[in-house]
Amino acid sequence: MRGRVAACGLAAWATLLAASPAGAWEAEWQAGPEAGGGFVLDDDGAVGEGIAWLAFGADVQLLRSISRDPGLGFALRVGTRDFVDLAVLAGLEGLLPVFDAFPIVLSAGAGLDALTAEGLWYARFWWGARSHNQLSPYAVAFGVFVEYQRRIDGSREPMLLFGGTIDGFALLWPFLWLYEWLVVDQGPAVV
């Protein structure tokens, strides 16, 4: 059975490689912080204690040559729940363009709590604005997410997270505006 699944997977990748136009494997990447909150769910699925979530993530999308193209890629995030753990998460994601600049990104993967060495898996729904830059491989993105995390061994209750992501480049804007105000708008100093 596993051999058949592996053969089907290899056949799908071979089909993608053979059918994709030239330049389809050029990578488009994005990075930035995310913040949000959520709840720990008990065994019955009822909402338990509230939690805070803070992370920094990046992703790489392939197969996109214009903004209307779907994408397939990889994601990597490092986050903390209430500053009591440190989760390193990696997974696969698919980008589905609802509108040109407002895609849905579905991702799933696994990770590790670096402090306790416990494995976990996650499923994530993200929606927001994401550019497709024809001149640069960097894509600016802002959006909201809902994520479900669960320990692989079931040692801790699952978590339901929700929050927002901002683009990492947006963190530089105050410094760029300050530079423009101090240097560009003021002109050279006259002595």
N, CA, C and O of each residue as an XYZ file, in Angstrom:
764
protein
N       0.827     -1.194      0.000
C       0.000      0.000      0.000
C       0.869      1.255      0.000
O       0.622      2.188     -0.764
N       1.893      1.272      0.866
C       2.761      2.457      0.911
C       3.496      2.654     -0.407
O       3.725      3.785     -0.834
N       3.864      1.550     -1.047
C       4.540      1.642     -2.340
C       3.660      2.292     -3.389
O       4.142      3.071     -4.211
N       2.365      1.975     -3.368
C       1.431      2.586     -4.320
C       1.282      4.079     -4.070
O       1.253      4.876     -5.007
N       1.187      4.450     -2.801
C       1.068      5.869     -2.462
C       2.321      6.619     -2.901
O       2.226      7.703     -3.478
N       3.491      6.049     -2.631
C       4.747      6.688     -3.044
C       4.829      6.788     -4.560
O       5.273      7.809     -5.085
N       4.408      5.744     -5.275
C       4.439      5.770     -6.735
C       3.491      6.832     -7.281
O       3.830      7.527     -8.239
N       2.310      6.966     -6.685
C       1.363      8.007     -7.113
C       1.933      9.398     -6.860
O       1.791     10.292     -7.695
N       2.574      9.580     -5.716
C       3.190     10.865     -5.409
C       4.296     11.213     -6.384
O       4.377     12.347     -6.856
N       5.152     10.246     -6.690
C       6.224     10.483     -7.662
C       5.660     10.770     -9.048
O       6.185     11.621     -9.765
N       4.603     10.071     -9.431
C       3.978     10.321    -10.729
C       3.383     11.728    -10.788
O       3.469     12.394    -11.819
N       2.778     12.182     -9.685
C       2.216     13.537     -9.651
C       3.311     14.584     -9.786
O       3.152     15.547    -10.536
N       4.421     14.413     -9.072
C       5.528     15.369     -9.180
C       6.134     15.347    -10.582
O       6.471     16.401    -11.121
N       6.276     14.170    -11.178
C       6.814     14.083    -12.534
C       5.892     14.786    -13.526
O       6.365     15.445    -14.453
N       4.590     14.653    -13.339
C       3.630     15.333    -14.204
C       3.739     16.842    -14.056
O       3.715     17.567    -15.050
N       3.859     17.321    -12.823
C       4.023     18.760    -12.600
C       5.291     19.277    -13.256
O       5.280     20.332    -13.890
N       6.380     18.542    -13.107
C       7.645     18.975    -13.696
C       7.572     18.991    -15.217
O       8.074     19.918    -15.853
N       6.951     17.974    -15.803
C       6.888     17.876    -17.255
C       5.911     18.880    -17.856
O       6.155     19.399    -18.945
N       4.816     19.160    -17.167
C       3.769     20.018    -17.721
C       3.962     21.493    -17.424
O       3.326     22.331    -18.063
N       4.814     21.832    -16.481
C       4.944     23.238    -16.092
C       5.747     24.014    -17.127
O       6.737     23.506    -17.652
N       5.326     25.242    -17.423
C       6.063     26.060    -18.383
C       7.393     26.517    -17.799
O       7.616     26.456    -16.590
N       8.264     26.972    -18.681
C       9.570     27.471    -18.235
C       9.368     28.635    -17.285
O       8.514     29.488    -17.525
N      10.126     28.683    -16.228
C      10.032     29.753    -15.246
C       9.017     29.501    -14.157
O       8.898     30.302    -13.230
N       8.269     28.388    -14.246
C       7.245     28.123    -13.239
C       7.847     27.770    -11.887
O       7.174     27.889    -10.863
N       9.087     27.344    -11.868
C       9.712     26.949    -10.605
C      10.472     28.092     -9.958
O      11.198     27.877     -8.987
N      10.319     29.312    -10.480
C      10.910     30.462     -9.812
C      10.172     30.679     -8.497
O       8.941     30.699     -8.460
N      10.915     30.837     -7.448
C      10.317     30.922     -6.113
C       9.848     32.336     -5.800
O      10.490     33.318     -6.172
N       8.722     32.418     -5.112
C       8.191     33.666     -4.571
C       8.144     33.471     -3.060
O       7.549     32.505     -2.584
N       8.754     34.361     -2.311
C       8.820     34.153     -0.865
C       8.278     35.356     -0.120
O       8.177     36.457     -0.662
N       7.929     35.117      1.144
C       7.355     36.131      2.017
C       7.742     35.783      3.443
O       7.864     34.607      3.786
N       7.937     36.800      4.277
C       8.273     36.571      5.687
C       7.677     37.679      6.540
O       7.492     38.805      6.079
N       7.375     37.341      7.803
C       6.852     38.356      8.703
C       6.357     37.778     10.008
O       6.216     36.564     10.149
N       6.093     38.658     10.965
C       5.596     38.212     12.272
C       4.088     37.979     12.253
O       3.371     38.480     11.387
N       3.635     37.207     13.227
C       2.204     36.991     13.416
C       1.906     37.018     14.900
O       2.731     36.622     15.723
N       0.729     37.484     15.226
C       0.307     37.548     16.629
C      -1.168     37.199     16.694
O      -1.930     37.463     15.764
N      -1.547     36.610     17.795
C      -2.945     36.254     17.948
C      -3.213     35.623     19.288
O      -2.409     35.716     20.215
N      -4.318     35.000     19.371
C      -4.727     34.327     20.586
C      -5.458     33.062     20.241
O      -5.533     32.659     19.080
N      -5.990     32.450     21.250
C      -6.718     31.228     20.995
C      -7.151     30.572     22.275
O      -7.176     31.187     23.340
N      -7.487     29.317     22.150
C      -8.002     28.558     23.276
C      -7.423     27.160     23.269
O      -7.148     26.587     22.215
N      -7.246     26.626     24.453
C      -6.941     25.215     24.610
C      -8.276     24.494     24.659
O      -9.174     24.900     25.396
N      -8.413     23.438     23.888
C      -9.660     22.677     23.843
C      -9.535     21.447     24.729
O      -8.487     20.801     24.749
N     -10.591     21.118     25.461
C     -10.527     19.909     26.289
C     -10.926     18.690     25.453
O     -11.189     18.815     24.257
N     -10.969     17.528     26.074
C     -11.246     16.286     25.350
C     -12.612     16.269     24.681
O     -12.798     15.584     23.676
N     -13.564     17.007     25.219
C     -14.908     17.055     24.640
C     -15.034     18.111     23.547
O     -16.100     18.243     22.944
N     -13.960     18.871     23.276
C     -14.002     19.927     22.280
C     -14.485     21.256     22.816
O     -14.650     22.210     22.056
N     -14.715     21.333     24.129
C     -15.161     22.592     24.728
C     -13.977     23.539     24.884
O     -12.831     23.110     25.019
N     -14.275     24.818     24.864
C     -13.238     25.843     24.982
C     -12.742     25.910     26.414
O     -13.529     25.980     27.358
N     -11.432     25.888     26.561
C     -10.820     25.977     27.877
C     -10.152     27.317     28.072
O     -10.714     28.357     27.727
N      -8.959     27.294     28.624
C      -8.235     28.524     28.945
C      -7.799     29.268     27.686
O      -7.548     28.664     26.643
N      -7.715     30.591     27.806
C      -7.243     31.419     26.714
C      -5.726     31.446     26.676
O      -5.072     31.347     27.715
N      -5.167     31.580     25.486
C      -3.718     31.621     25.317
C      -3.352     32.732     24.345
O      -4.188     33.207     23.577
N      -2.098     33.134     24.391
C      -1.552     34.103     23.440
C      -0.569     33.374     22.531
O       0.063     32.403     22.945
N      -0.442     33.840     21.300
C       0.440     33.213     20.319
C       1.247     34.301     19.625
O       0.689     35.307     19.186
N       2.553     34.102     19.524
C       3.448     35.033     18.852
C       4.438     34.209     18.047
O       5.028     33.267     18.576
N       4.632     34.551     16.767
C       5.510     33.748     15.918
C       6.114     34.604     14.818
O       5.671     35.724     14.561
N       7.127     34.055     14.179
C       7.710     34.631     12.972
C       7.751     33.517     11.940
O       8.215     32.413     12.225
N       7.268     33.808     10.751
C       7.195     32.760      9.742
C       7.626     33.238      8.376
O       7.704     34.436      8.107
N       7.903     32.279      7.526
C       8.267     32.554      6.142
C       7.720     31.434      5.276
O       7.552     30.303      5.733
N       7.444     31.761      4.024
C       7.022     30.713      3.101
C       7.600     30.964      1.721
O       7.998     32.078      1.379
N       7.633     29.907      0.948
C       8.102     29.940     -0.434
C       7.007     29.319     -1.288
O       6.555     28.208     -1.012
N       6.580     30.033     -2.325
C       5.558     29.529     -3.244
C       6.190     29.269     -4.606
O       6.977     30.074     -5.105
N       5.835     28.146     -5.191
C       6.289     27.788     -6.531
C       5.078     27.760     -7.465
O       3.940     27.866     -7.008
N       5.315     27.621     -8.753
C       4.285     27.456     -9.788
C       3.502     28.719    -10.092
O       2.490     28.637    -10.789
N       3.912     29.881     -9.608
C       3.164     31.112     -9.877
C       3.935     31.990    -10.851
O       5.079     32.360    -10.585
N       3.315     32.325    -11.977
C       3.928     33.273    -12.897
C       3.116     34.558    -12.993
O       3.647     35.601    -13.374
N       1.812     34.489    -12.645
C       0.972     35.676    -12.551
C       0.134     35.548    -11.285
O       0.085     34.481    -10.675
N      -0.520     36.630    -10.892
C      -1.240     36.636     -9.615
C      -2.453     35.705     -9.602
O      -2.910     35.325     -8.524
N      -2.980     35.331    -10.750
C      -4.136     34.426    -10.797
C      -3.747     32.958    -10.708
O      -4.625     32.098    -10.631
N      -2.458     32.648    -10.717
C      -2.009     31.255    -10.668
C      -2.055     30.713     -9.252
O      -1.726     31.429     -8.307
N      -2.458     29.456     -9.089
C      -2.332     28.822     -7.775
C      -0.866     28.531     -7.488
O      -0.037     28.516     -8.398
N      -0.559     28.305     -6.244
C       0.818     28.022     -5.865
C       0.909     26.817     -4.960
O      -0.061     26.435     -4.305
N       2.075     26.228     -4.932
C       2.373     25.113     -4.052
C       3.720     25.421     -3.433
O       4.660     25.776     -4.143
N       3.829     25.289     -2.119
C       5.086     25.679     -1.507
C       5.309     25.096     -0.134
O       4.664     24.135      0.282
N       6.247     25.715      0.551
C       6.699     25.266      1.859
C       6.615     26.422      2.850
O       6.759     27.585      2.472
N       6.384     26.101      4.104
C       6.301     27.118      5.149
C       7.166     26.701      6.328
O       7.316     25.514      6.618
N       7.730     27.692      6.998
C       8.520     27.471      8.205
C       8.174     28.576      9.187
O       8.210     29.755      8.835
N       7.837     28.201     10.426
C       7.499     29.185     11.448
C       8.099     28.777     12.779
O       8.247     27.593     13.082
N       8.440     29.781     13.562
C       8.901     29.584     14.936
C       7.991     30.433     15.808
O       7.876     31.641     15.598
N       7.338     29.800     16.795
C       6.377     30.526     17.609
C       6.364     30.073     19.049
O       6.946     29.049     19.407
N       5.681     30.864     19.877
C       5.571     30.539     21.288
C       4.143     30.744     21.769
O       3.451     31.669     21.342
N       3.723     29.872     22.656
C       2.410     29.969     23.286
C       2.633     30.465     24.703
O       3.213     29.757     25.527
N       2.181     31.666     24.990
C       2.314     32.277     26.319
C       3.757     32.308     26.820
O       3.987     32.350     28.028
N       4.715     32.288     25.924
C       6.142     32.300     26.263
C       6.546     31.136     27.165
O       7.498     31.256     27.936
N       5.832     30.008     27.078
C       6.187     28.831     27.875
C       6.700     27.694     27.006
O       7.207     26.703     27.532
N       6.581     27.811     25.693
C       7.135     26.793     24.816
C       7.734     27.478     23.592
O       7.579     28.685     23.411
N       8.407     26.714     22.767
C       9.014     27.228     21.545
C       8.783     26.194     20.451
O       9.475     25.178     20.390
N       7.818     26.456     19.601
C       7.447     25.511     18.553
C       8.131     25.876     17.244
O       8.112     27.034     16.826
N       8.727     24.899     16.608
C       9.299     25.036     15.274
C       8.413     24.210     14.350
O       8.333     22.990     14.490
N       7.746     24.872     13.407
C       6.751     24.230     12.547
C       7.182     24.311     11.092
O       7.640     25.360     10.640
N       7.042     23.225     10.361
C       7.342     23.195      8.930
C       6.240     22.414      8.234
O       5.731     21.430      8.769
N       5.878     22.857      7.042
C       4.818     22.151      6.345
C       4.703     22.529      4.887
O       5.461     23.348      4.368
N       3.741     21.915      4.247
C       3.406     22.200      2.859
C       2.200     23.120      2.831
O       1.352     23.077      3.722
N       2.130     23.959      1.795
C       0.978     24.841      1.678
C       0.582     25.002      0.223
O       1.399     24.903     -0.692
N      -0.694     25.251      0.050
C      -1.236     25.506     -1.270
C      -1.918     26.860     -1.298
O      -2.685     27.194     -0.396
N      -1.641     27.635     -2.327
C      -2.216     28.965     -2.485
C      -3.306     28.894     -3.548
O      -3.053     28.487     -4.682
N      -4.512     29.291     -3.176
C      -5.654     29.292     -4.084
C      -6.126     30.729     -4.275
O      -6.642     31.326     -3.330
N      -5.965     31.307     -5.469
C      -6.350     32.708     -5.667
C      -7.863     32.879     -5.763
O      -8.472     32.500     -6.763
N      -8.468     33.451     -4.720
C      -9.893     33.768     -4.742
C     -10.097     34.995     -5.623
O     -10.905     34.979     -6.551
N      -9.366     36.041     -5.325
C      -9.236     37.214     -6.173
C      -7.746     37.341     -6.453
O      -6.941     36.690     -5.786
N      -7.363     38.158     -7.418
C      -5.953     38.241     -7.793
C      -5.039     38.506     -6.611
O      -4.016     37.838     -6.455
N      -5.393     39.468     -5.780
C      -4.509     39.861     -4.682
C      -4.962     39.340     -3.322
O      -4.336     39.658     -2.311
N      -6.028     38.552     -3.270
C      -6.552     38.043     -2.000
C      -6.707     36.523     -2.057
O      -7.822     36.020     -2.195
N      -5.602     35.795     -1.952
C      -5.691     34.337     -2.027
C      -5.999     33.702     -0.672
O      -5.866     34.327      0.381
N      -6.408     32.456     -0.739
C      -6.512     31.600      0.442
C      -5.283     30.707      0.434
O      -4.918     30.158     -0.606
N      -4.648     30.559      1.584
C      -3.505     29.662      1.702
C      -3.851     28.603      2.740
O      -4.107     28.920      3.902
N      -3.858     27.348      2.316
C      -4.104     26.218      3.199
C      -2.777     25.516      3.438
O      -2.051     25.215      2.490
N      -2.462     25.256      4.692
C      -1.196     24.587      4.983
C      -1.387     23.560      6.085
O      -2.286     23.664      6.919
N      -0.521     22.578      6.061
C      -0.513     21.532      7.077
C       0.912     21.030      7.211
O       1.670     21.003      6.242
N       1.264     20.636      8.416
C       2.615     20.153      8.616
C       2.824     19.639     10.016
O       1.878     19.385     10.760
N       4.070     19.496     10.350
C       4.449     18.965     11.654
C       5.513     19.864     12.252
O       6.072     20.729     11.576
N       5.781     19.648     13.517
C       6.778     20.464     14.182
C       7.263     19.820     15.451
O       6.969     18.663     15.749
N       8.014     20.604     16.186
C       8.629     20.122     17.408
C       8.643     21.252     18.419
O       8.994     22.386     18.093
N       8.261     20.938     19.643
C       8.441     21.884     20.737
C       9.896     21.766     21.159
O      10.301     20.751     21.726
N      10.674     22.788     20.889
C      12.113     22.723     21.123
C      12.472     22.611     22.599
O      13.573     22.166     22.922
N      11.582     22.998     23.499
C      11.889     22.937     24.930
C      11.576     21.575     25.538
O      12.271     21.132     26.453
N      10.544     20.912     25.043
C      10.153     19.620     25.619
C      10.375     18.449     24.674
O      10.164     17.301     25.065
N      10.793     18.706     23.448
C      11.029     17.682     22.425
C       9.768     16.884     22.104
O       9.860     15.716     21.724
N       8.593     17.495     22.252
C       7.335     16.853     21.884
C       6.994     17.198     20.438
O       7.140     18.346     20.018
N       6.544     16.214     19.687
C       6.129     16.443     18.316
C       4.716     16.986     18.257
O       3.910     16.717     19.148
N       4.406     17.745     17.223
C       3.053     18.255     17.032
C       2.752     18.354     15.550
O       3.662     18.341     14.721
N       1.479     18.452     15.219
C       1.063     18.688     13.849
C       0.064     19.837     13.836
O      -0.533     20.170     14.860
N      -0.109     20.433     12.671
C      -1.015     21.576     12.577
C      -1.717     21.591     11.222
O      -1.248     21.000     10.249
N      -2.844     22.278     11.189
C      -3.573     22.595      9.958
C      -3.945     24.071     10.049
O      -4.350     24.547     11.110
N      -3.808     24.798      8.938
C      -3.941     26.260      8.986
C      -4.704     26.775      7.770
O      -4.528     26.290      6.653
N      -5.553     27.767      8.015
C      -6.279     28.493      6.977
C      -5.847     29.952      7.078
O      -5.976     30.559      8.141
N      -5.335     30.524      5.988
C      -4.902     31.926      5.962
C      -5.613     32.607      4.803
O      -5.747     32.034      3.722
N      -6.073     33.847      5.039
C      -6.667     34.641      3.973
C      -6.238     36.083      4.153
O      -6.218     36.598      5.271
N      -5.895     36.732      3.056
C      -5.502     38.125      3.133
C      -4.973     38.626      1.805
O      -5.175     38.013      0.757
N      -4.291     39.755      1.876
C      -3.714     40.374      0.689
C      -2.300     39.849      0.491
O      -1.498     39.832      1.425
N      -2.003     39.426     -0.717
C      -0.659     38.948     -1.053
C      -0.353     39.399     -2.474
O      -1.073     39.075     -3.418
N       0.727     40.150     -2.600
C       1.091     40.661     -3.916
C       1.797     39.575     -4.719
O       2.296     38.593     -4.169
N       1.825     39.772     -6.013
C       2.669     38.947     -6.882
C       3.545     39.929     -7.636
O       3.071     40.623     -8.536
N       4.800     39.993     -7.283
C       5.718     40.969     -7.841
C       6.391     40.380     -9.073
O       7.062     39.351     -8.985
N       6.216     41.026    -10.216
C       6.835     40.541    -11.452
C       8.331     40.826    -11.495
O       9.060     40.170    -12.238
N       8.802     41.796    -10.710
C      10.196     42.215    -10.785
C      11.060     41.686     -9.656
O      12.286     41.788     -9.720
N      10.458     41.131     -8.639
C      11.204     40.663     -7.474
C      10.585     39.360     -6.976
O       9.384     39.149     -7.144
N      11.376     38.488     -6.370
C      10.806     37.251     -5.833
C      10.101     37.438     -4.489
O       9.544     36.481     -3.951
N      10.117     38.660     -3.937
C       9.485     38.885     -2.641
C       8.029     39.294     -2.828
O       7.729     40.142     -3.668
N       7.129     38.703     -2.060
C       5.699     39.013     -2.117
C       5.273     39.620     -0.786
O       5.476     39.009      0.263
N       4.693     40.797     -0.813
C       4.195     41.451      0.395
C       2.855     40.813      0.763
O       2.007     40.608     -0.105
N       2.660     40.497      2.060
C       1.430     39.814      2.478
C       0.967     40.303      3.847
O       1.772     40.491      4.759
N      -0.346     40.506      3.973
C      -1.017     40.838      5.231
C      -2.279     39.986      5.288
O      -2.981     39.865      4.285
N      -2.580     39.396      6.439
C      -3.783     38.584      6.478
C      -4.159     38.104      7.859
O      -3.552     38.485      8.860
N      -5.172     37.259      7.892
C      -5.667     36.666      9.133
C      -5.597     35.143      8.994
O      -5.611     34.609      7.885
N      -5.522     34.458     10.131
C      -5.410     33.007     10.084
C      -6.218     32.353     11.193
O      -6.526     32.968     12.214
N      -6.552     31.092     10.964
C      -7.122     30.192     11.962
C      -6.283     28.925     11.876
O      -6.047     28.402     10.788
N      -5.835     28.436     13.025
C      -4.936     27.280     13.032
C      -5.323     26.315     14.145
O      -5.724     26.721     15.235
N      -5.194     25.041     13.845
C      -5.444     23.977     14.818
C      -4.123     23.248     15.044
O      -3.516     22.753     14.095
N      -3.676     23.181     16.298
C      -2.443     22.470     16.650
C      -2.761     21.368     17.646
O      -3.612     21.525     18.522
N      -2.060     20.252     17.495
C      -2.247     19.135     18.420
C      -0.930     18.385     18.570
O      -0.194     18.209     17.600
N      -0.641     17.948     19.778
C       0.541     17.123     20.026
C       0.353     15.767     19.357
O      -0.752     15.224     19.357
N       1.396     15.230     18.801
C       1.304     13.949     18.110
C       0.932     12.829     19.069
O       0.114     11.973     18.734
N       1.525     12.827     20.255
C       1.245     11.749     21.211
C       0.002     12.017     22.059
O      -0.368     11.179     22.881
N      -0.644     13.162     21.875
C      -1.857     13.482     22.623
C      -1.618     13.822     24.079
O      -2.547     13.764     24.884
N      -0.373     14.183     24.439
C      -0.059     14.462     25.841
C      -0.630     15.785     26.330
O      -0.751     15.994     27.537
N      -0.978     16.668     25.426
C      -1.548     17.955     25.813
C      -2.791     18.218     24.972
O      -2.920     17.701     23.862
N      -3.696     19.016     25.502
C      -4.923     19.322     24.782
C      -4.600     20.074     23.493
O      -3.593     20.778     23.423
N      -5.446     19.929     22.474
C      -5.230     20.676     21.235
C      -5.491     22.166     21.436
O      -6.143     22.573     22.398
N      -4.969     22.968     20.511
C      -5.136     24.417     20.574
C      -5.810     24.906     19.299
O      -5.533     24.404     18.209
N      -6.679     25.869     19.437
C      -7.289     26.562     18.310
C      -6.796     28.000     18.367
O      -7.090     28.727     19.316
N      -6.046     28.408     17.350
C      -5.432     29.735     17.320
C      -6.066     30.579     16.225
O      -6.528     30.057     15.210
N      -6.082     31.884     16.440
C      -6.525     32.822     15.423
C      -5.750     34.112     15.623
O      -5.363     34.444     16.743
N      -5.526     34.837     14.540
C      -4.771     36.075     14.662
C      -4.497     36.692     13.313
O      -5.179     36.407     12.329
N      -3.488     37.544     13.280
C      -3.140     38.254     12.067
C      -1.657     38.199     11.780
O      -0.838     38.033     12.684
N      -1.326     38.341     10.514
C       0.068     38.401     10.084
C       0.307     39.744      9.409
O      -0.563     40.263      8.709
N       1.476     40.292      9.623
C       1.880     41.491      8.894
C       3.167     41.163      8.160
O       3.898     40.249      8.541
N       3.429     41.897      7.131
C       4.613     41.629      6.337
C       5.860     42.111      7.062
O       5.838     43.156      7.712
N       6.934     41.363      6.954
C       8.186     41.742      7.599
C       8.740     43.056      7.081
O       9.381     43.801      7.823
N       8.497     43.344      5.810
C       8.974     44.602      5.245
C       8.283     45.798      5.887
O       8.858     46.885      5.948
N       7.052     45.608      6.367
C       6.320     46.699      7.018
C       7.024     47.166      8.286
O       6.850     48.313      8.698
N       7.813     46.301      8.910
C       8.557     46.702     10.102
C       9.634     47.739      9.780
O      10.072     48.475     10.664
N      10.055     47.795      8.525
C      11.072     48.769      8.121
C      10.490     50.127      7.757
O      11.228     51.110      7.687
N       9.191     50.205      7.526
C       8.589     51.454      7.065
C       8.860     52.642      7.976
O       9.190     53.707      7.453
N       8.748     52.547      9.294
C       9.042     53.726     10.124
C      10.466     54.252      9.924
O      10.688     55.463      9.930
N      11.418     53.351      9.749
C      12.800     53.782      9.541
C      12.982     54.415      8.169
O      13.745     55.370      8.026
N      12.295     53.897      7.165
C      12.365     54.499      5.836
C      11.717     55.879      5.824
O      12.238     56.806      5.204
N      10.582     56.016      6.509
C       9.930     57.322      6.592
C      10.799     58.321      7.351
O      10.892     59.483      6.957
N      11.433     57.882      8.429
C      12.323     58.757      9.184
C      13.499     59.191      8.323
O      13.869     60.365      8.336
N      14.093     58.269      7.575
C      15.199     58.600      6.679
C      14.746     59.607      5.630
O      15.446     60.581      5.351
N      13.578     59.370      5.054
C      13.080     60.294      4.042
C      12.838     61.677      4.636
O      13.140     62.686      3.998
N      12.298     61.732      5.844
C      12.028     63.019      6.472
C      13.328     63.735      6.835
O      13.448     64.941      6.614
N      14.314     63.004      7.395
C      15.558     63.629      7.838
C      16.483     64.002      6.693
O      17.102     65.065      6.726
N      16.590     63.157      5.689
C      17.592     63.354      4.650
C      16.987     63.892      3.359
O      17.465     64.892      2.822
N      15.976     63.263      2.873
C      15.453     63.611      1.560
C      14.642     64.897      1.602
O      14.886     65.797      0.798
N      13.680     65.007      2.523
C      12.814     66.181      2.556
C      13.524     67.434      3.056
O      13.210     68.535      2.605
N      14.467     67.290      3.973
C      15.145     68.444      4.548
C      16.195     69.014      3.606
O      16.559     70.185      3.715
N      16.680     68.201      2.690
C      17.713     68.667      1.777
C      19.056     68.752      2.489
O      19.147     68.481      3.687
N      20.099     69.129      1.751
C      21.421     69.222      2.374
C      21.481     70.391      3.359
O      20.848     71.428      3.163
N      22.247     70.196      4.403
C      22.404     71.251      5.411
C      23.233     72.394      4.828
O      24.246     72.167      4.167
N      22.787     73.625      5.083
C      23.509     74.806      4.605
C      24.260     75.397      5.780
O      23.670     75.690      6.820
N      25.551     75.572      5.615
C      26.368     76.115      6.701
C      26.710     77.545      6.418
O      27.395     78.185      7.216
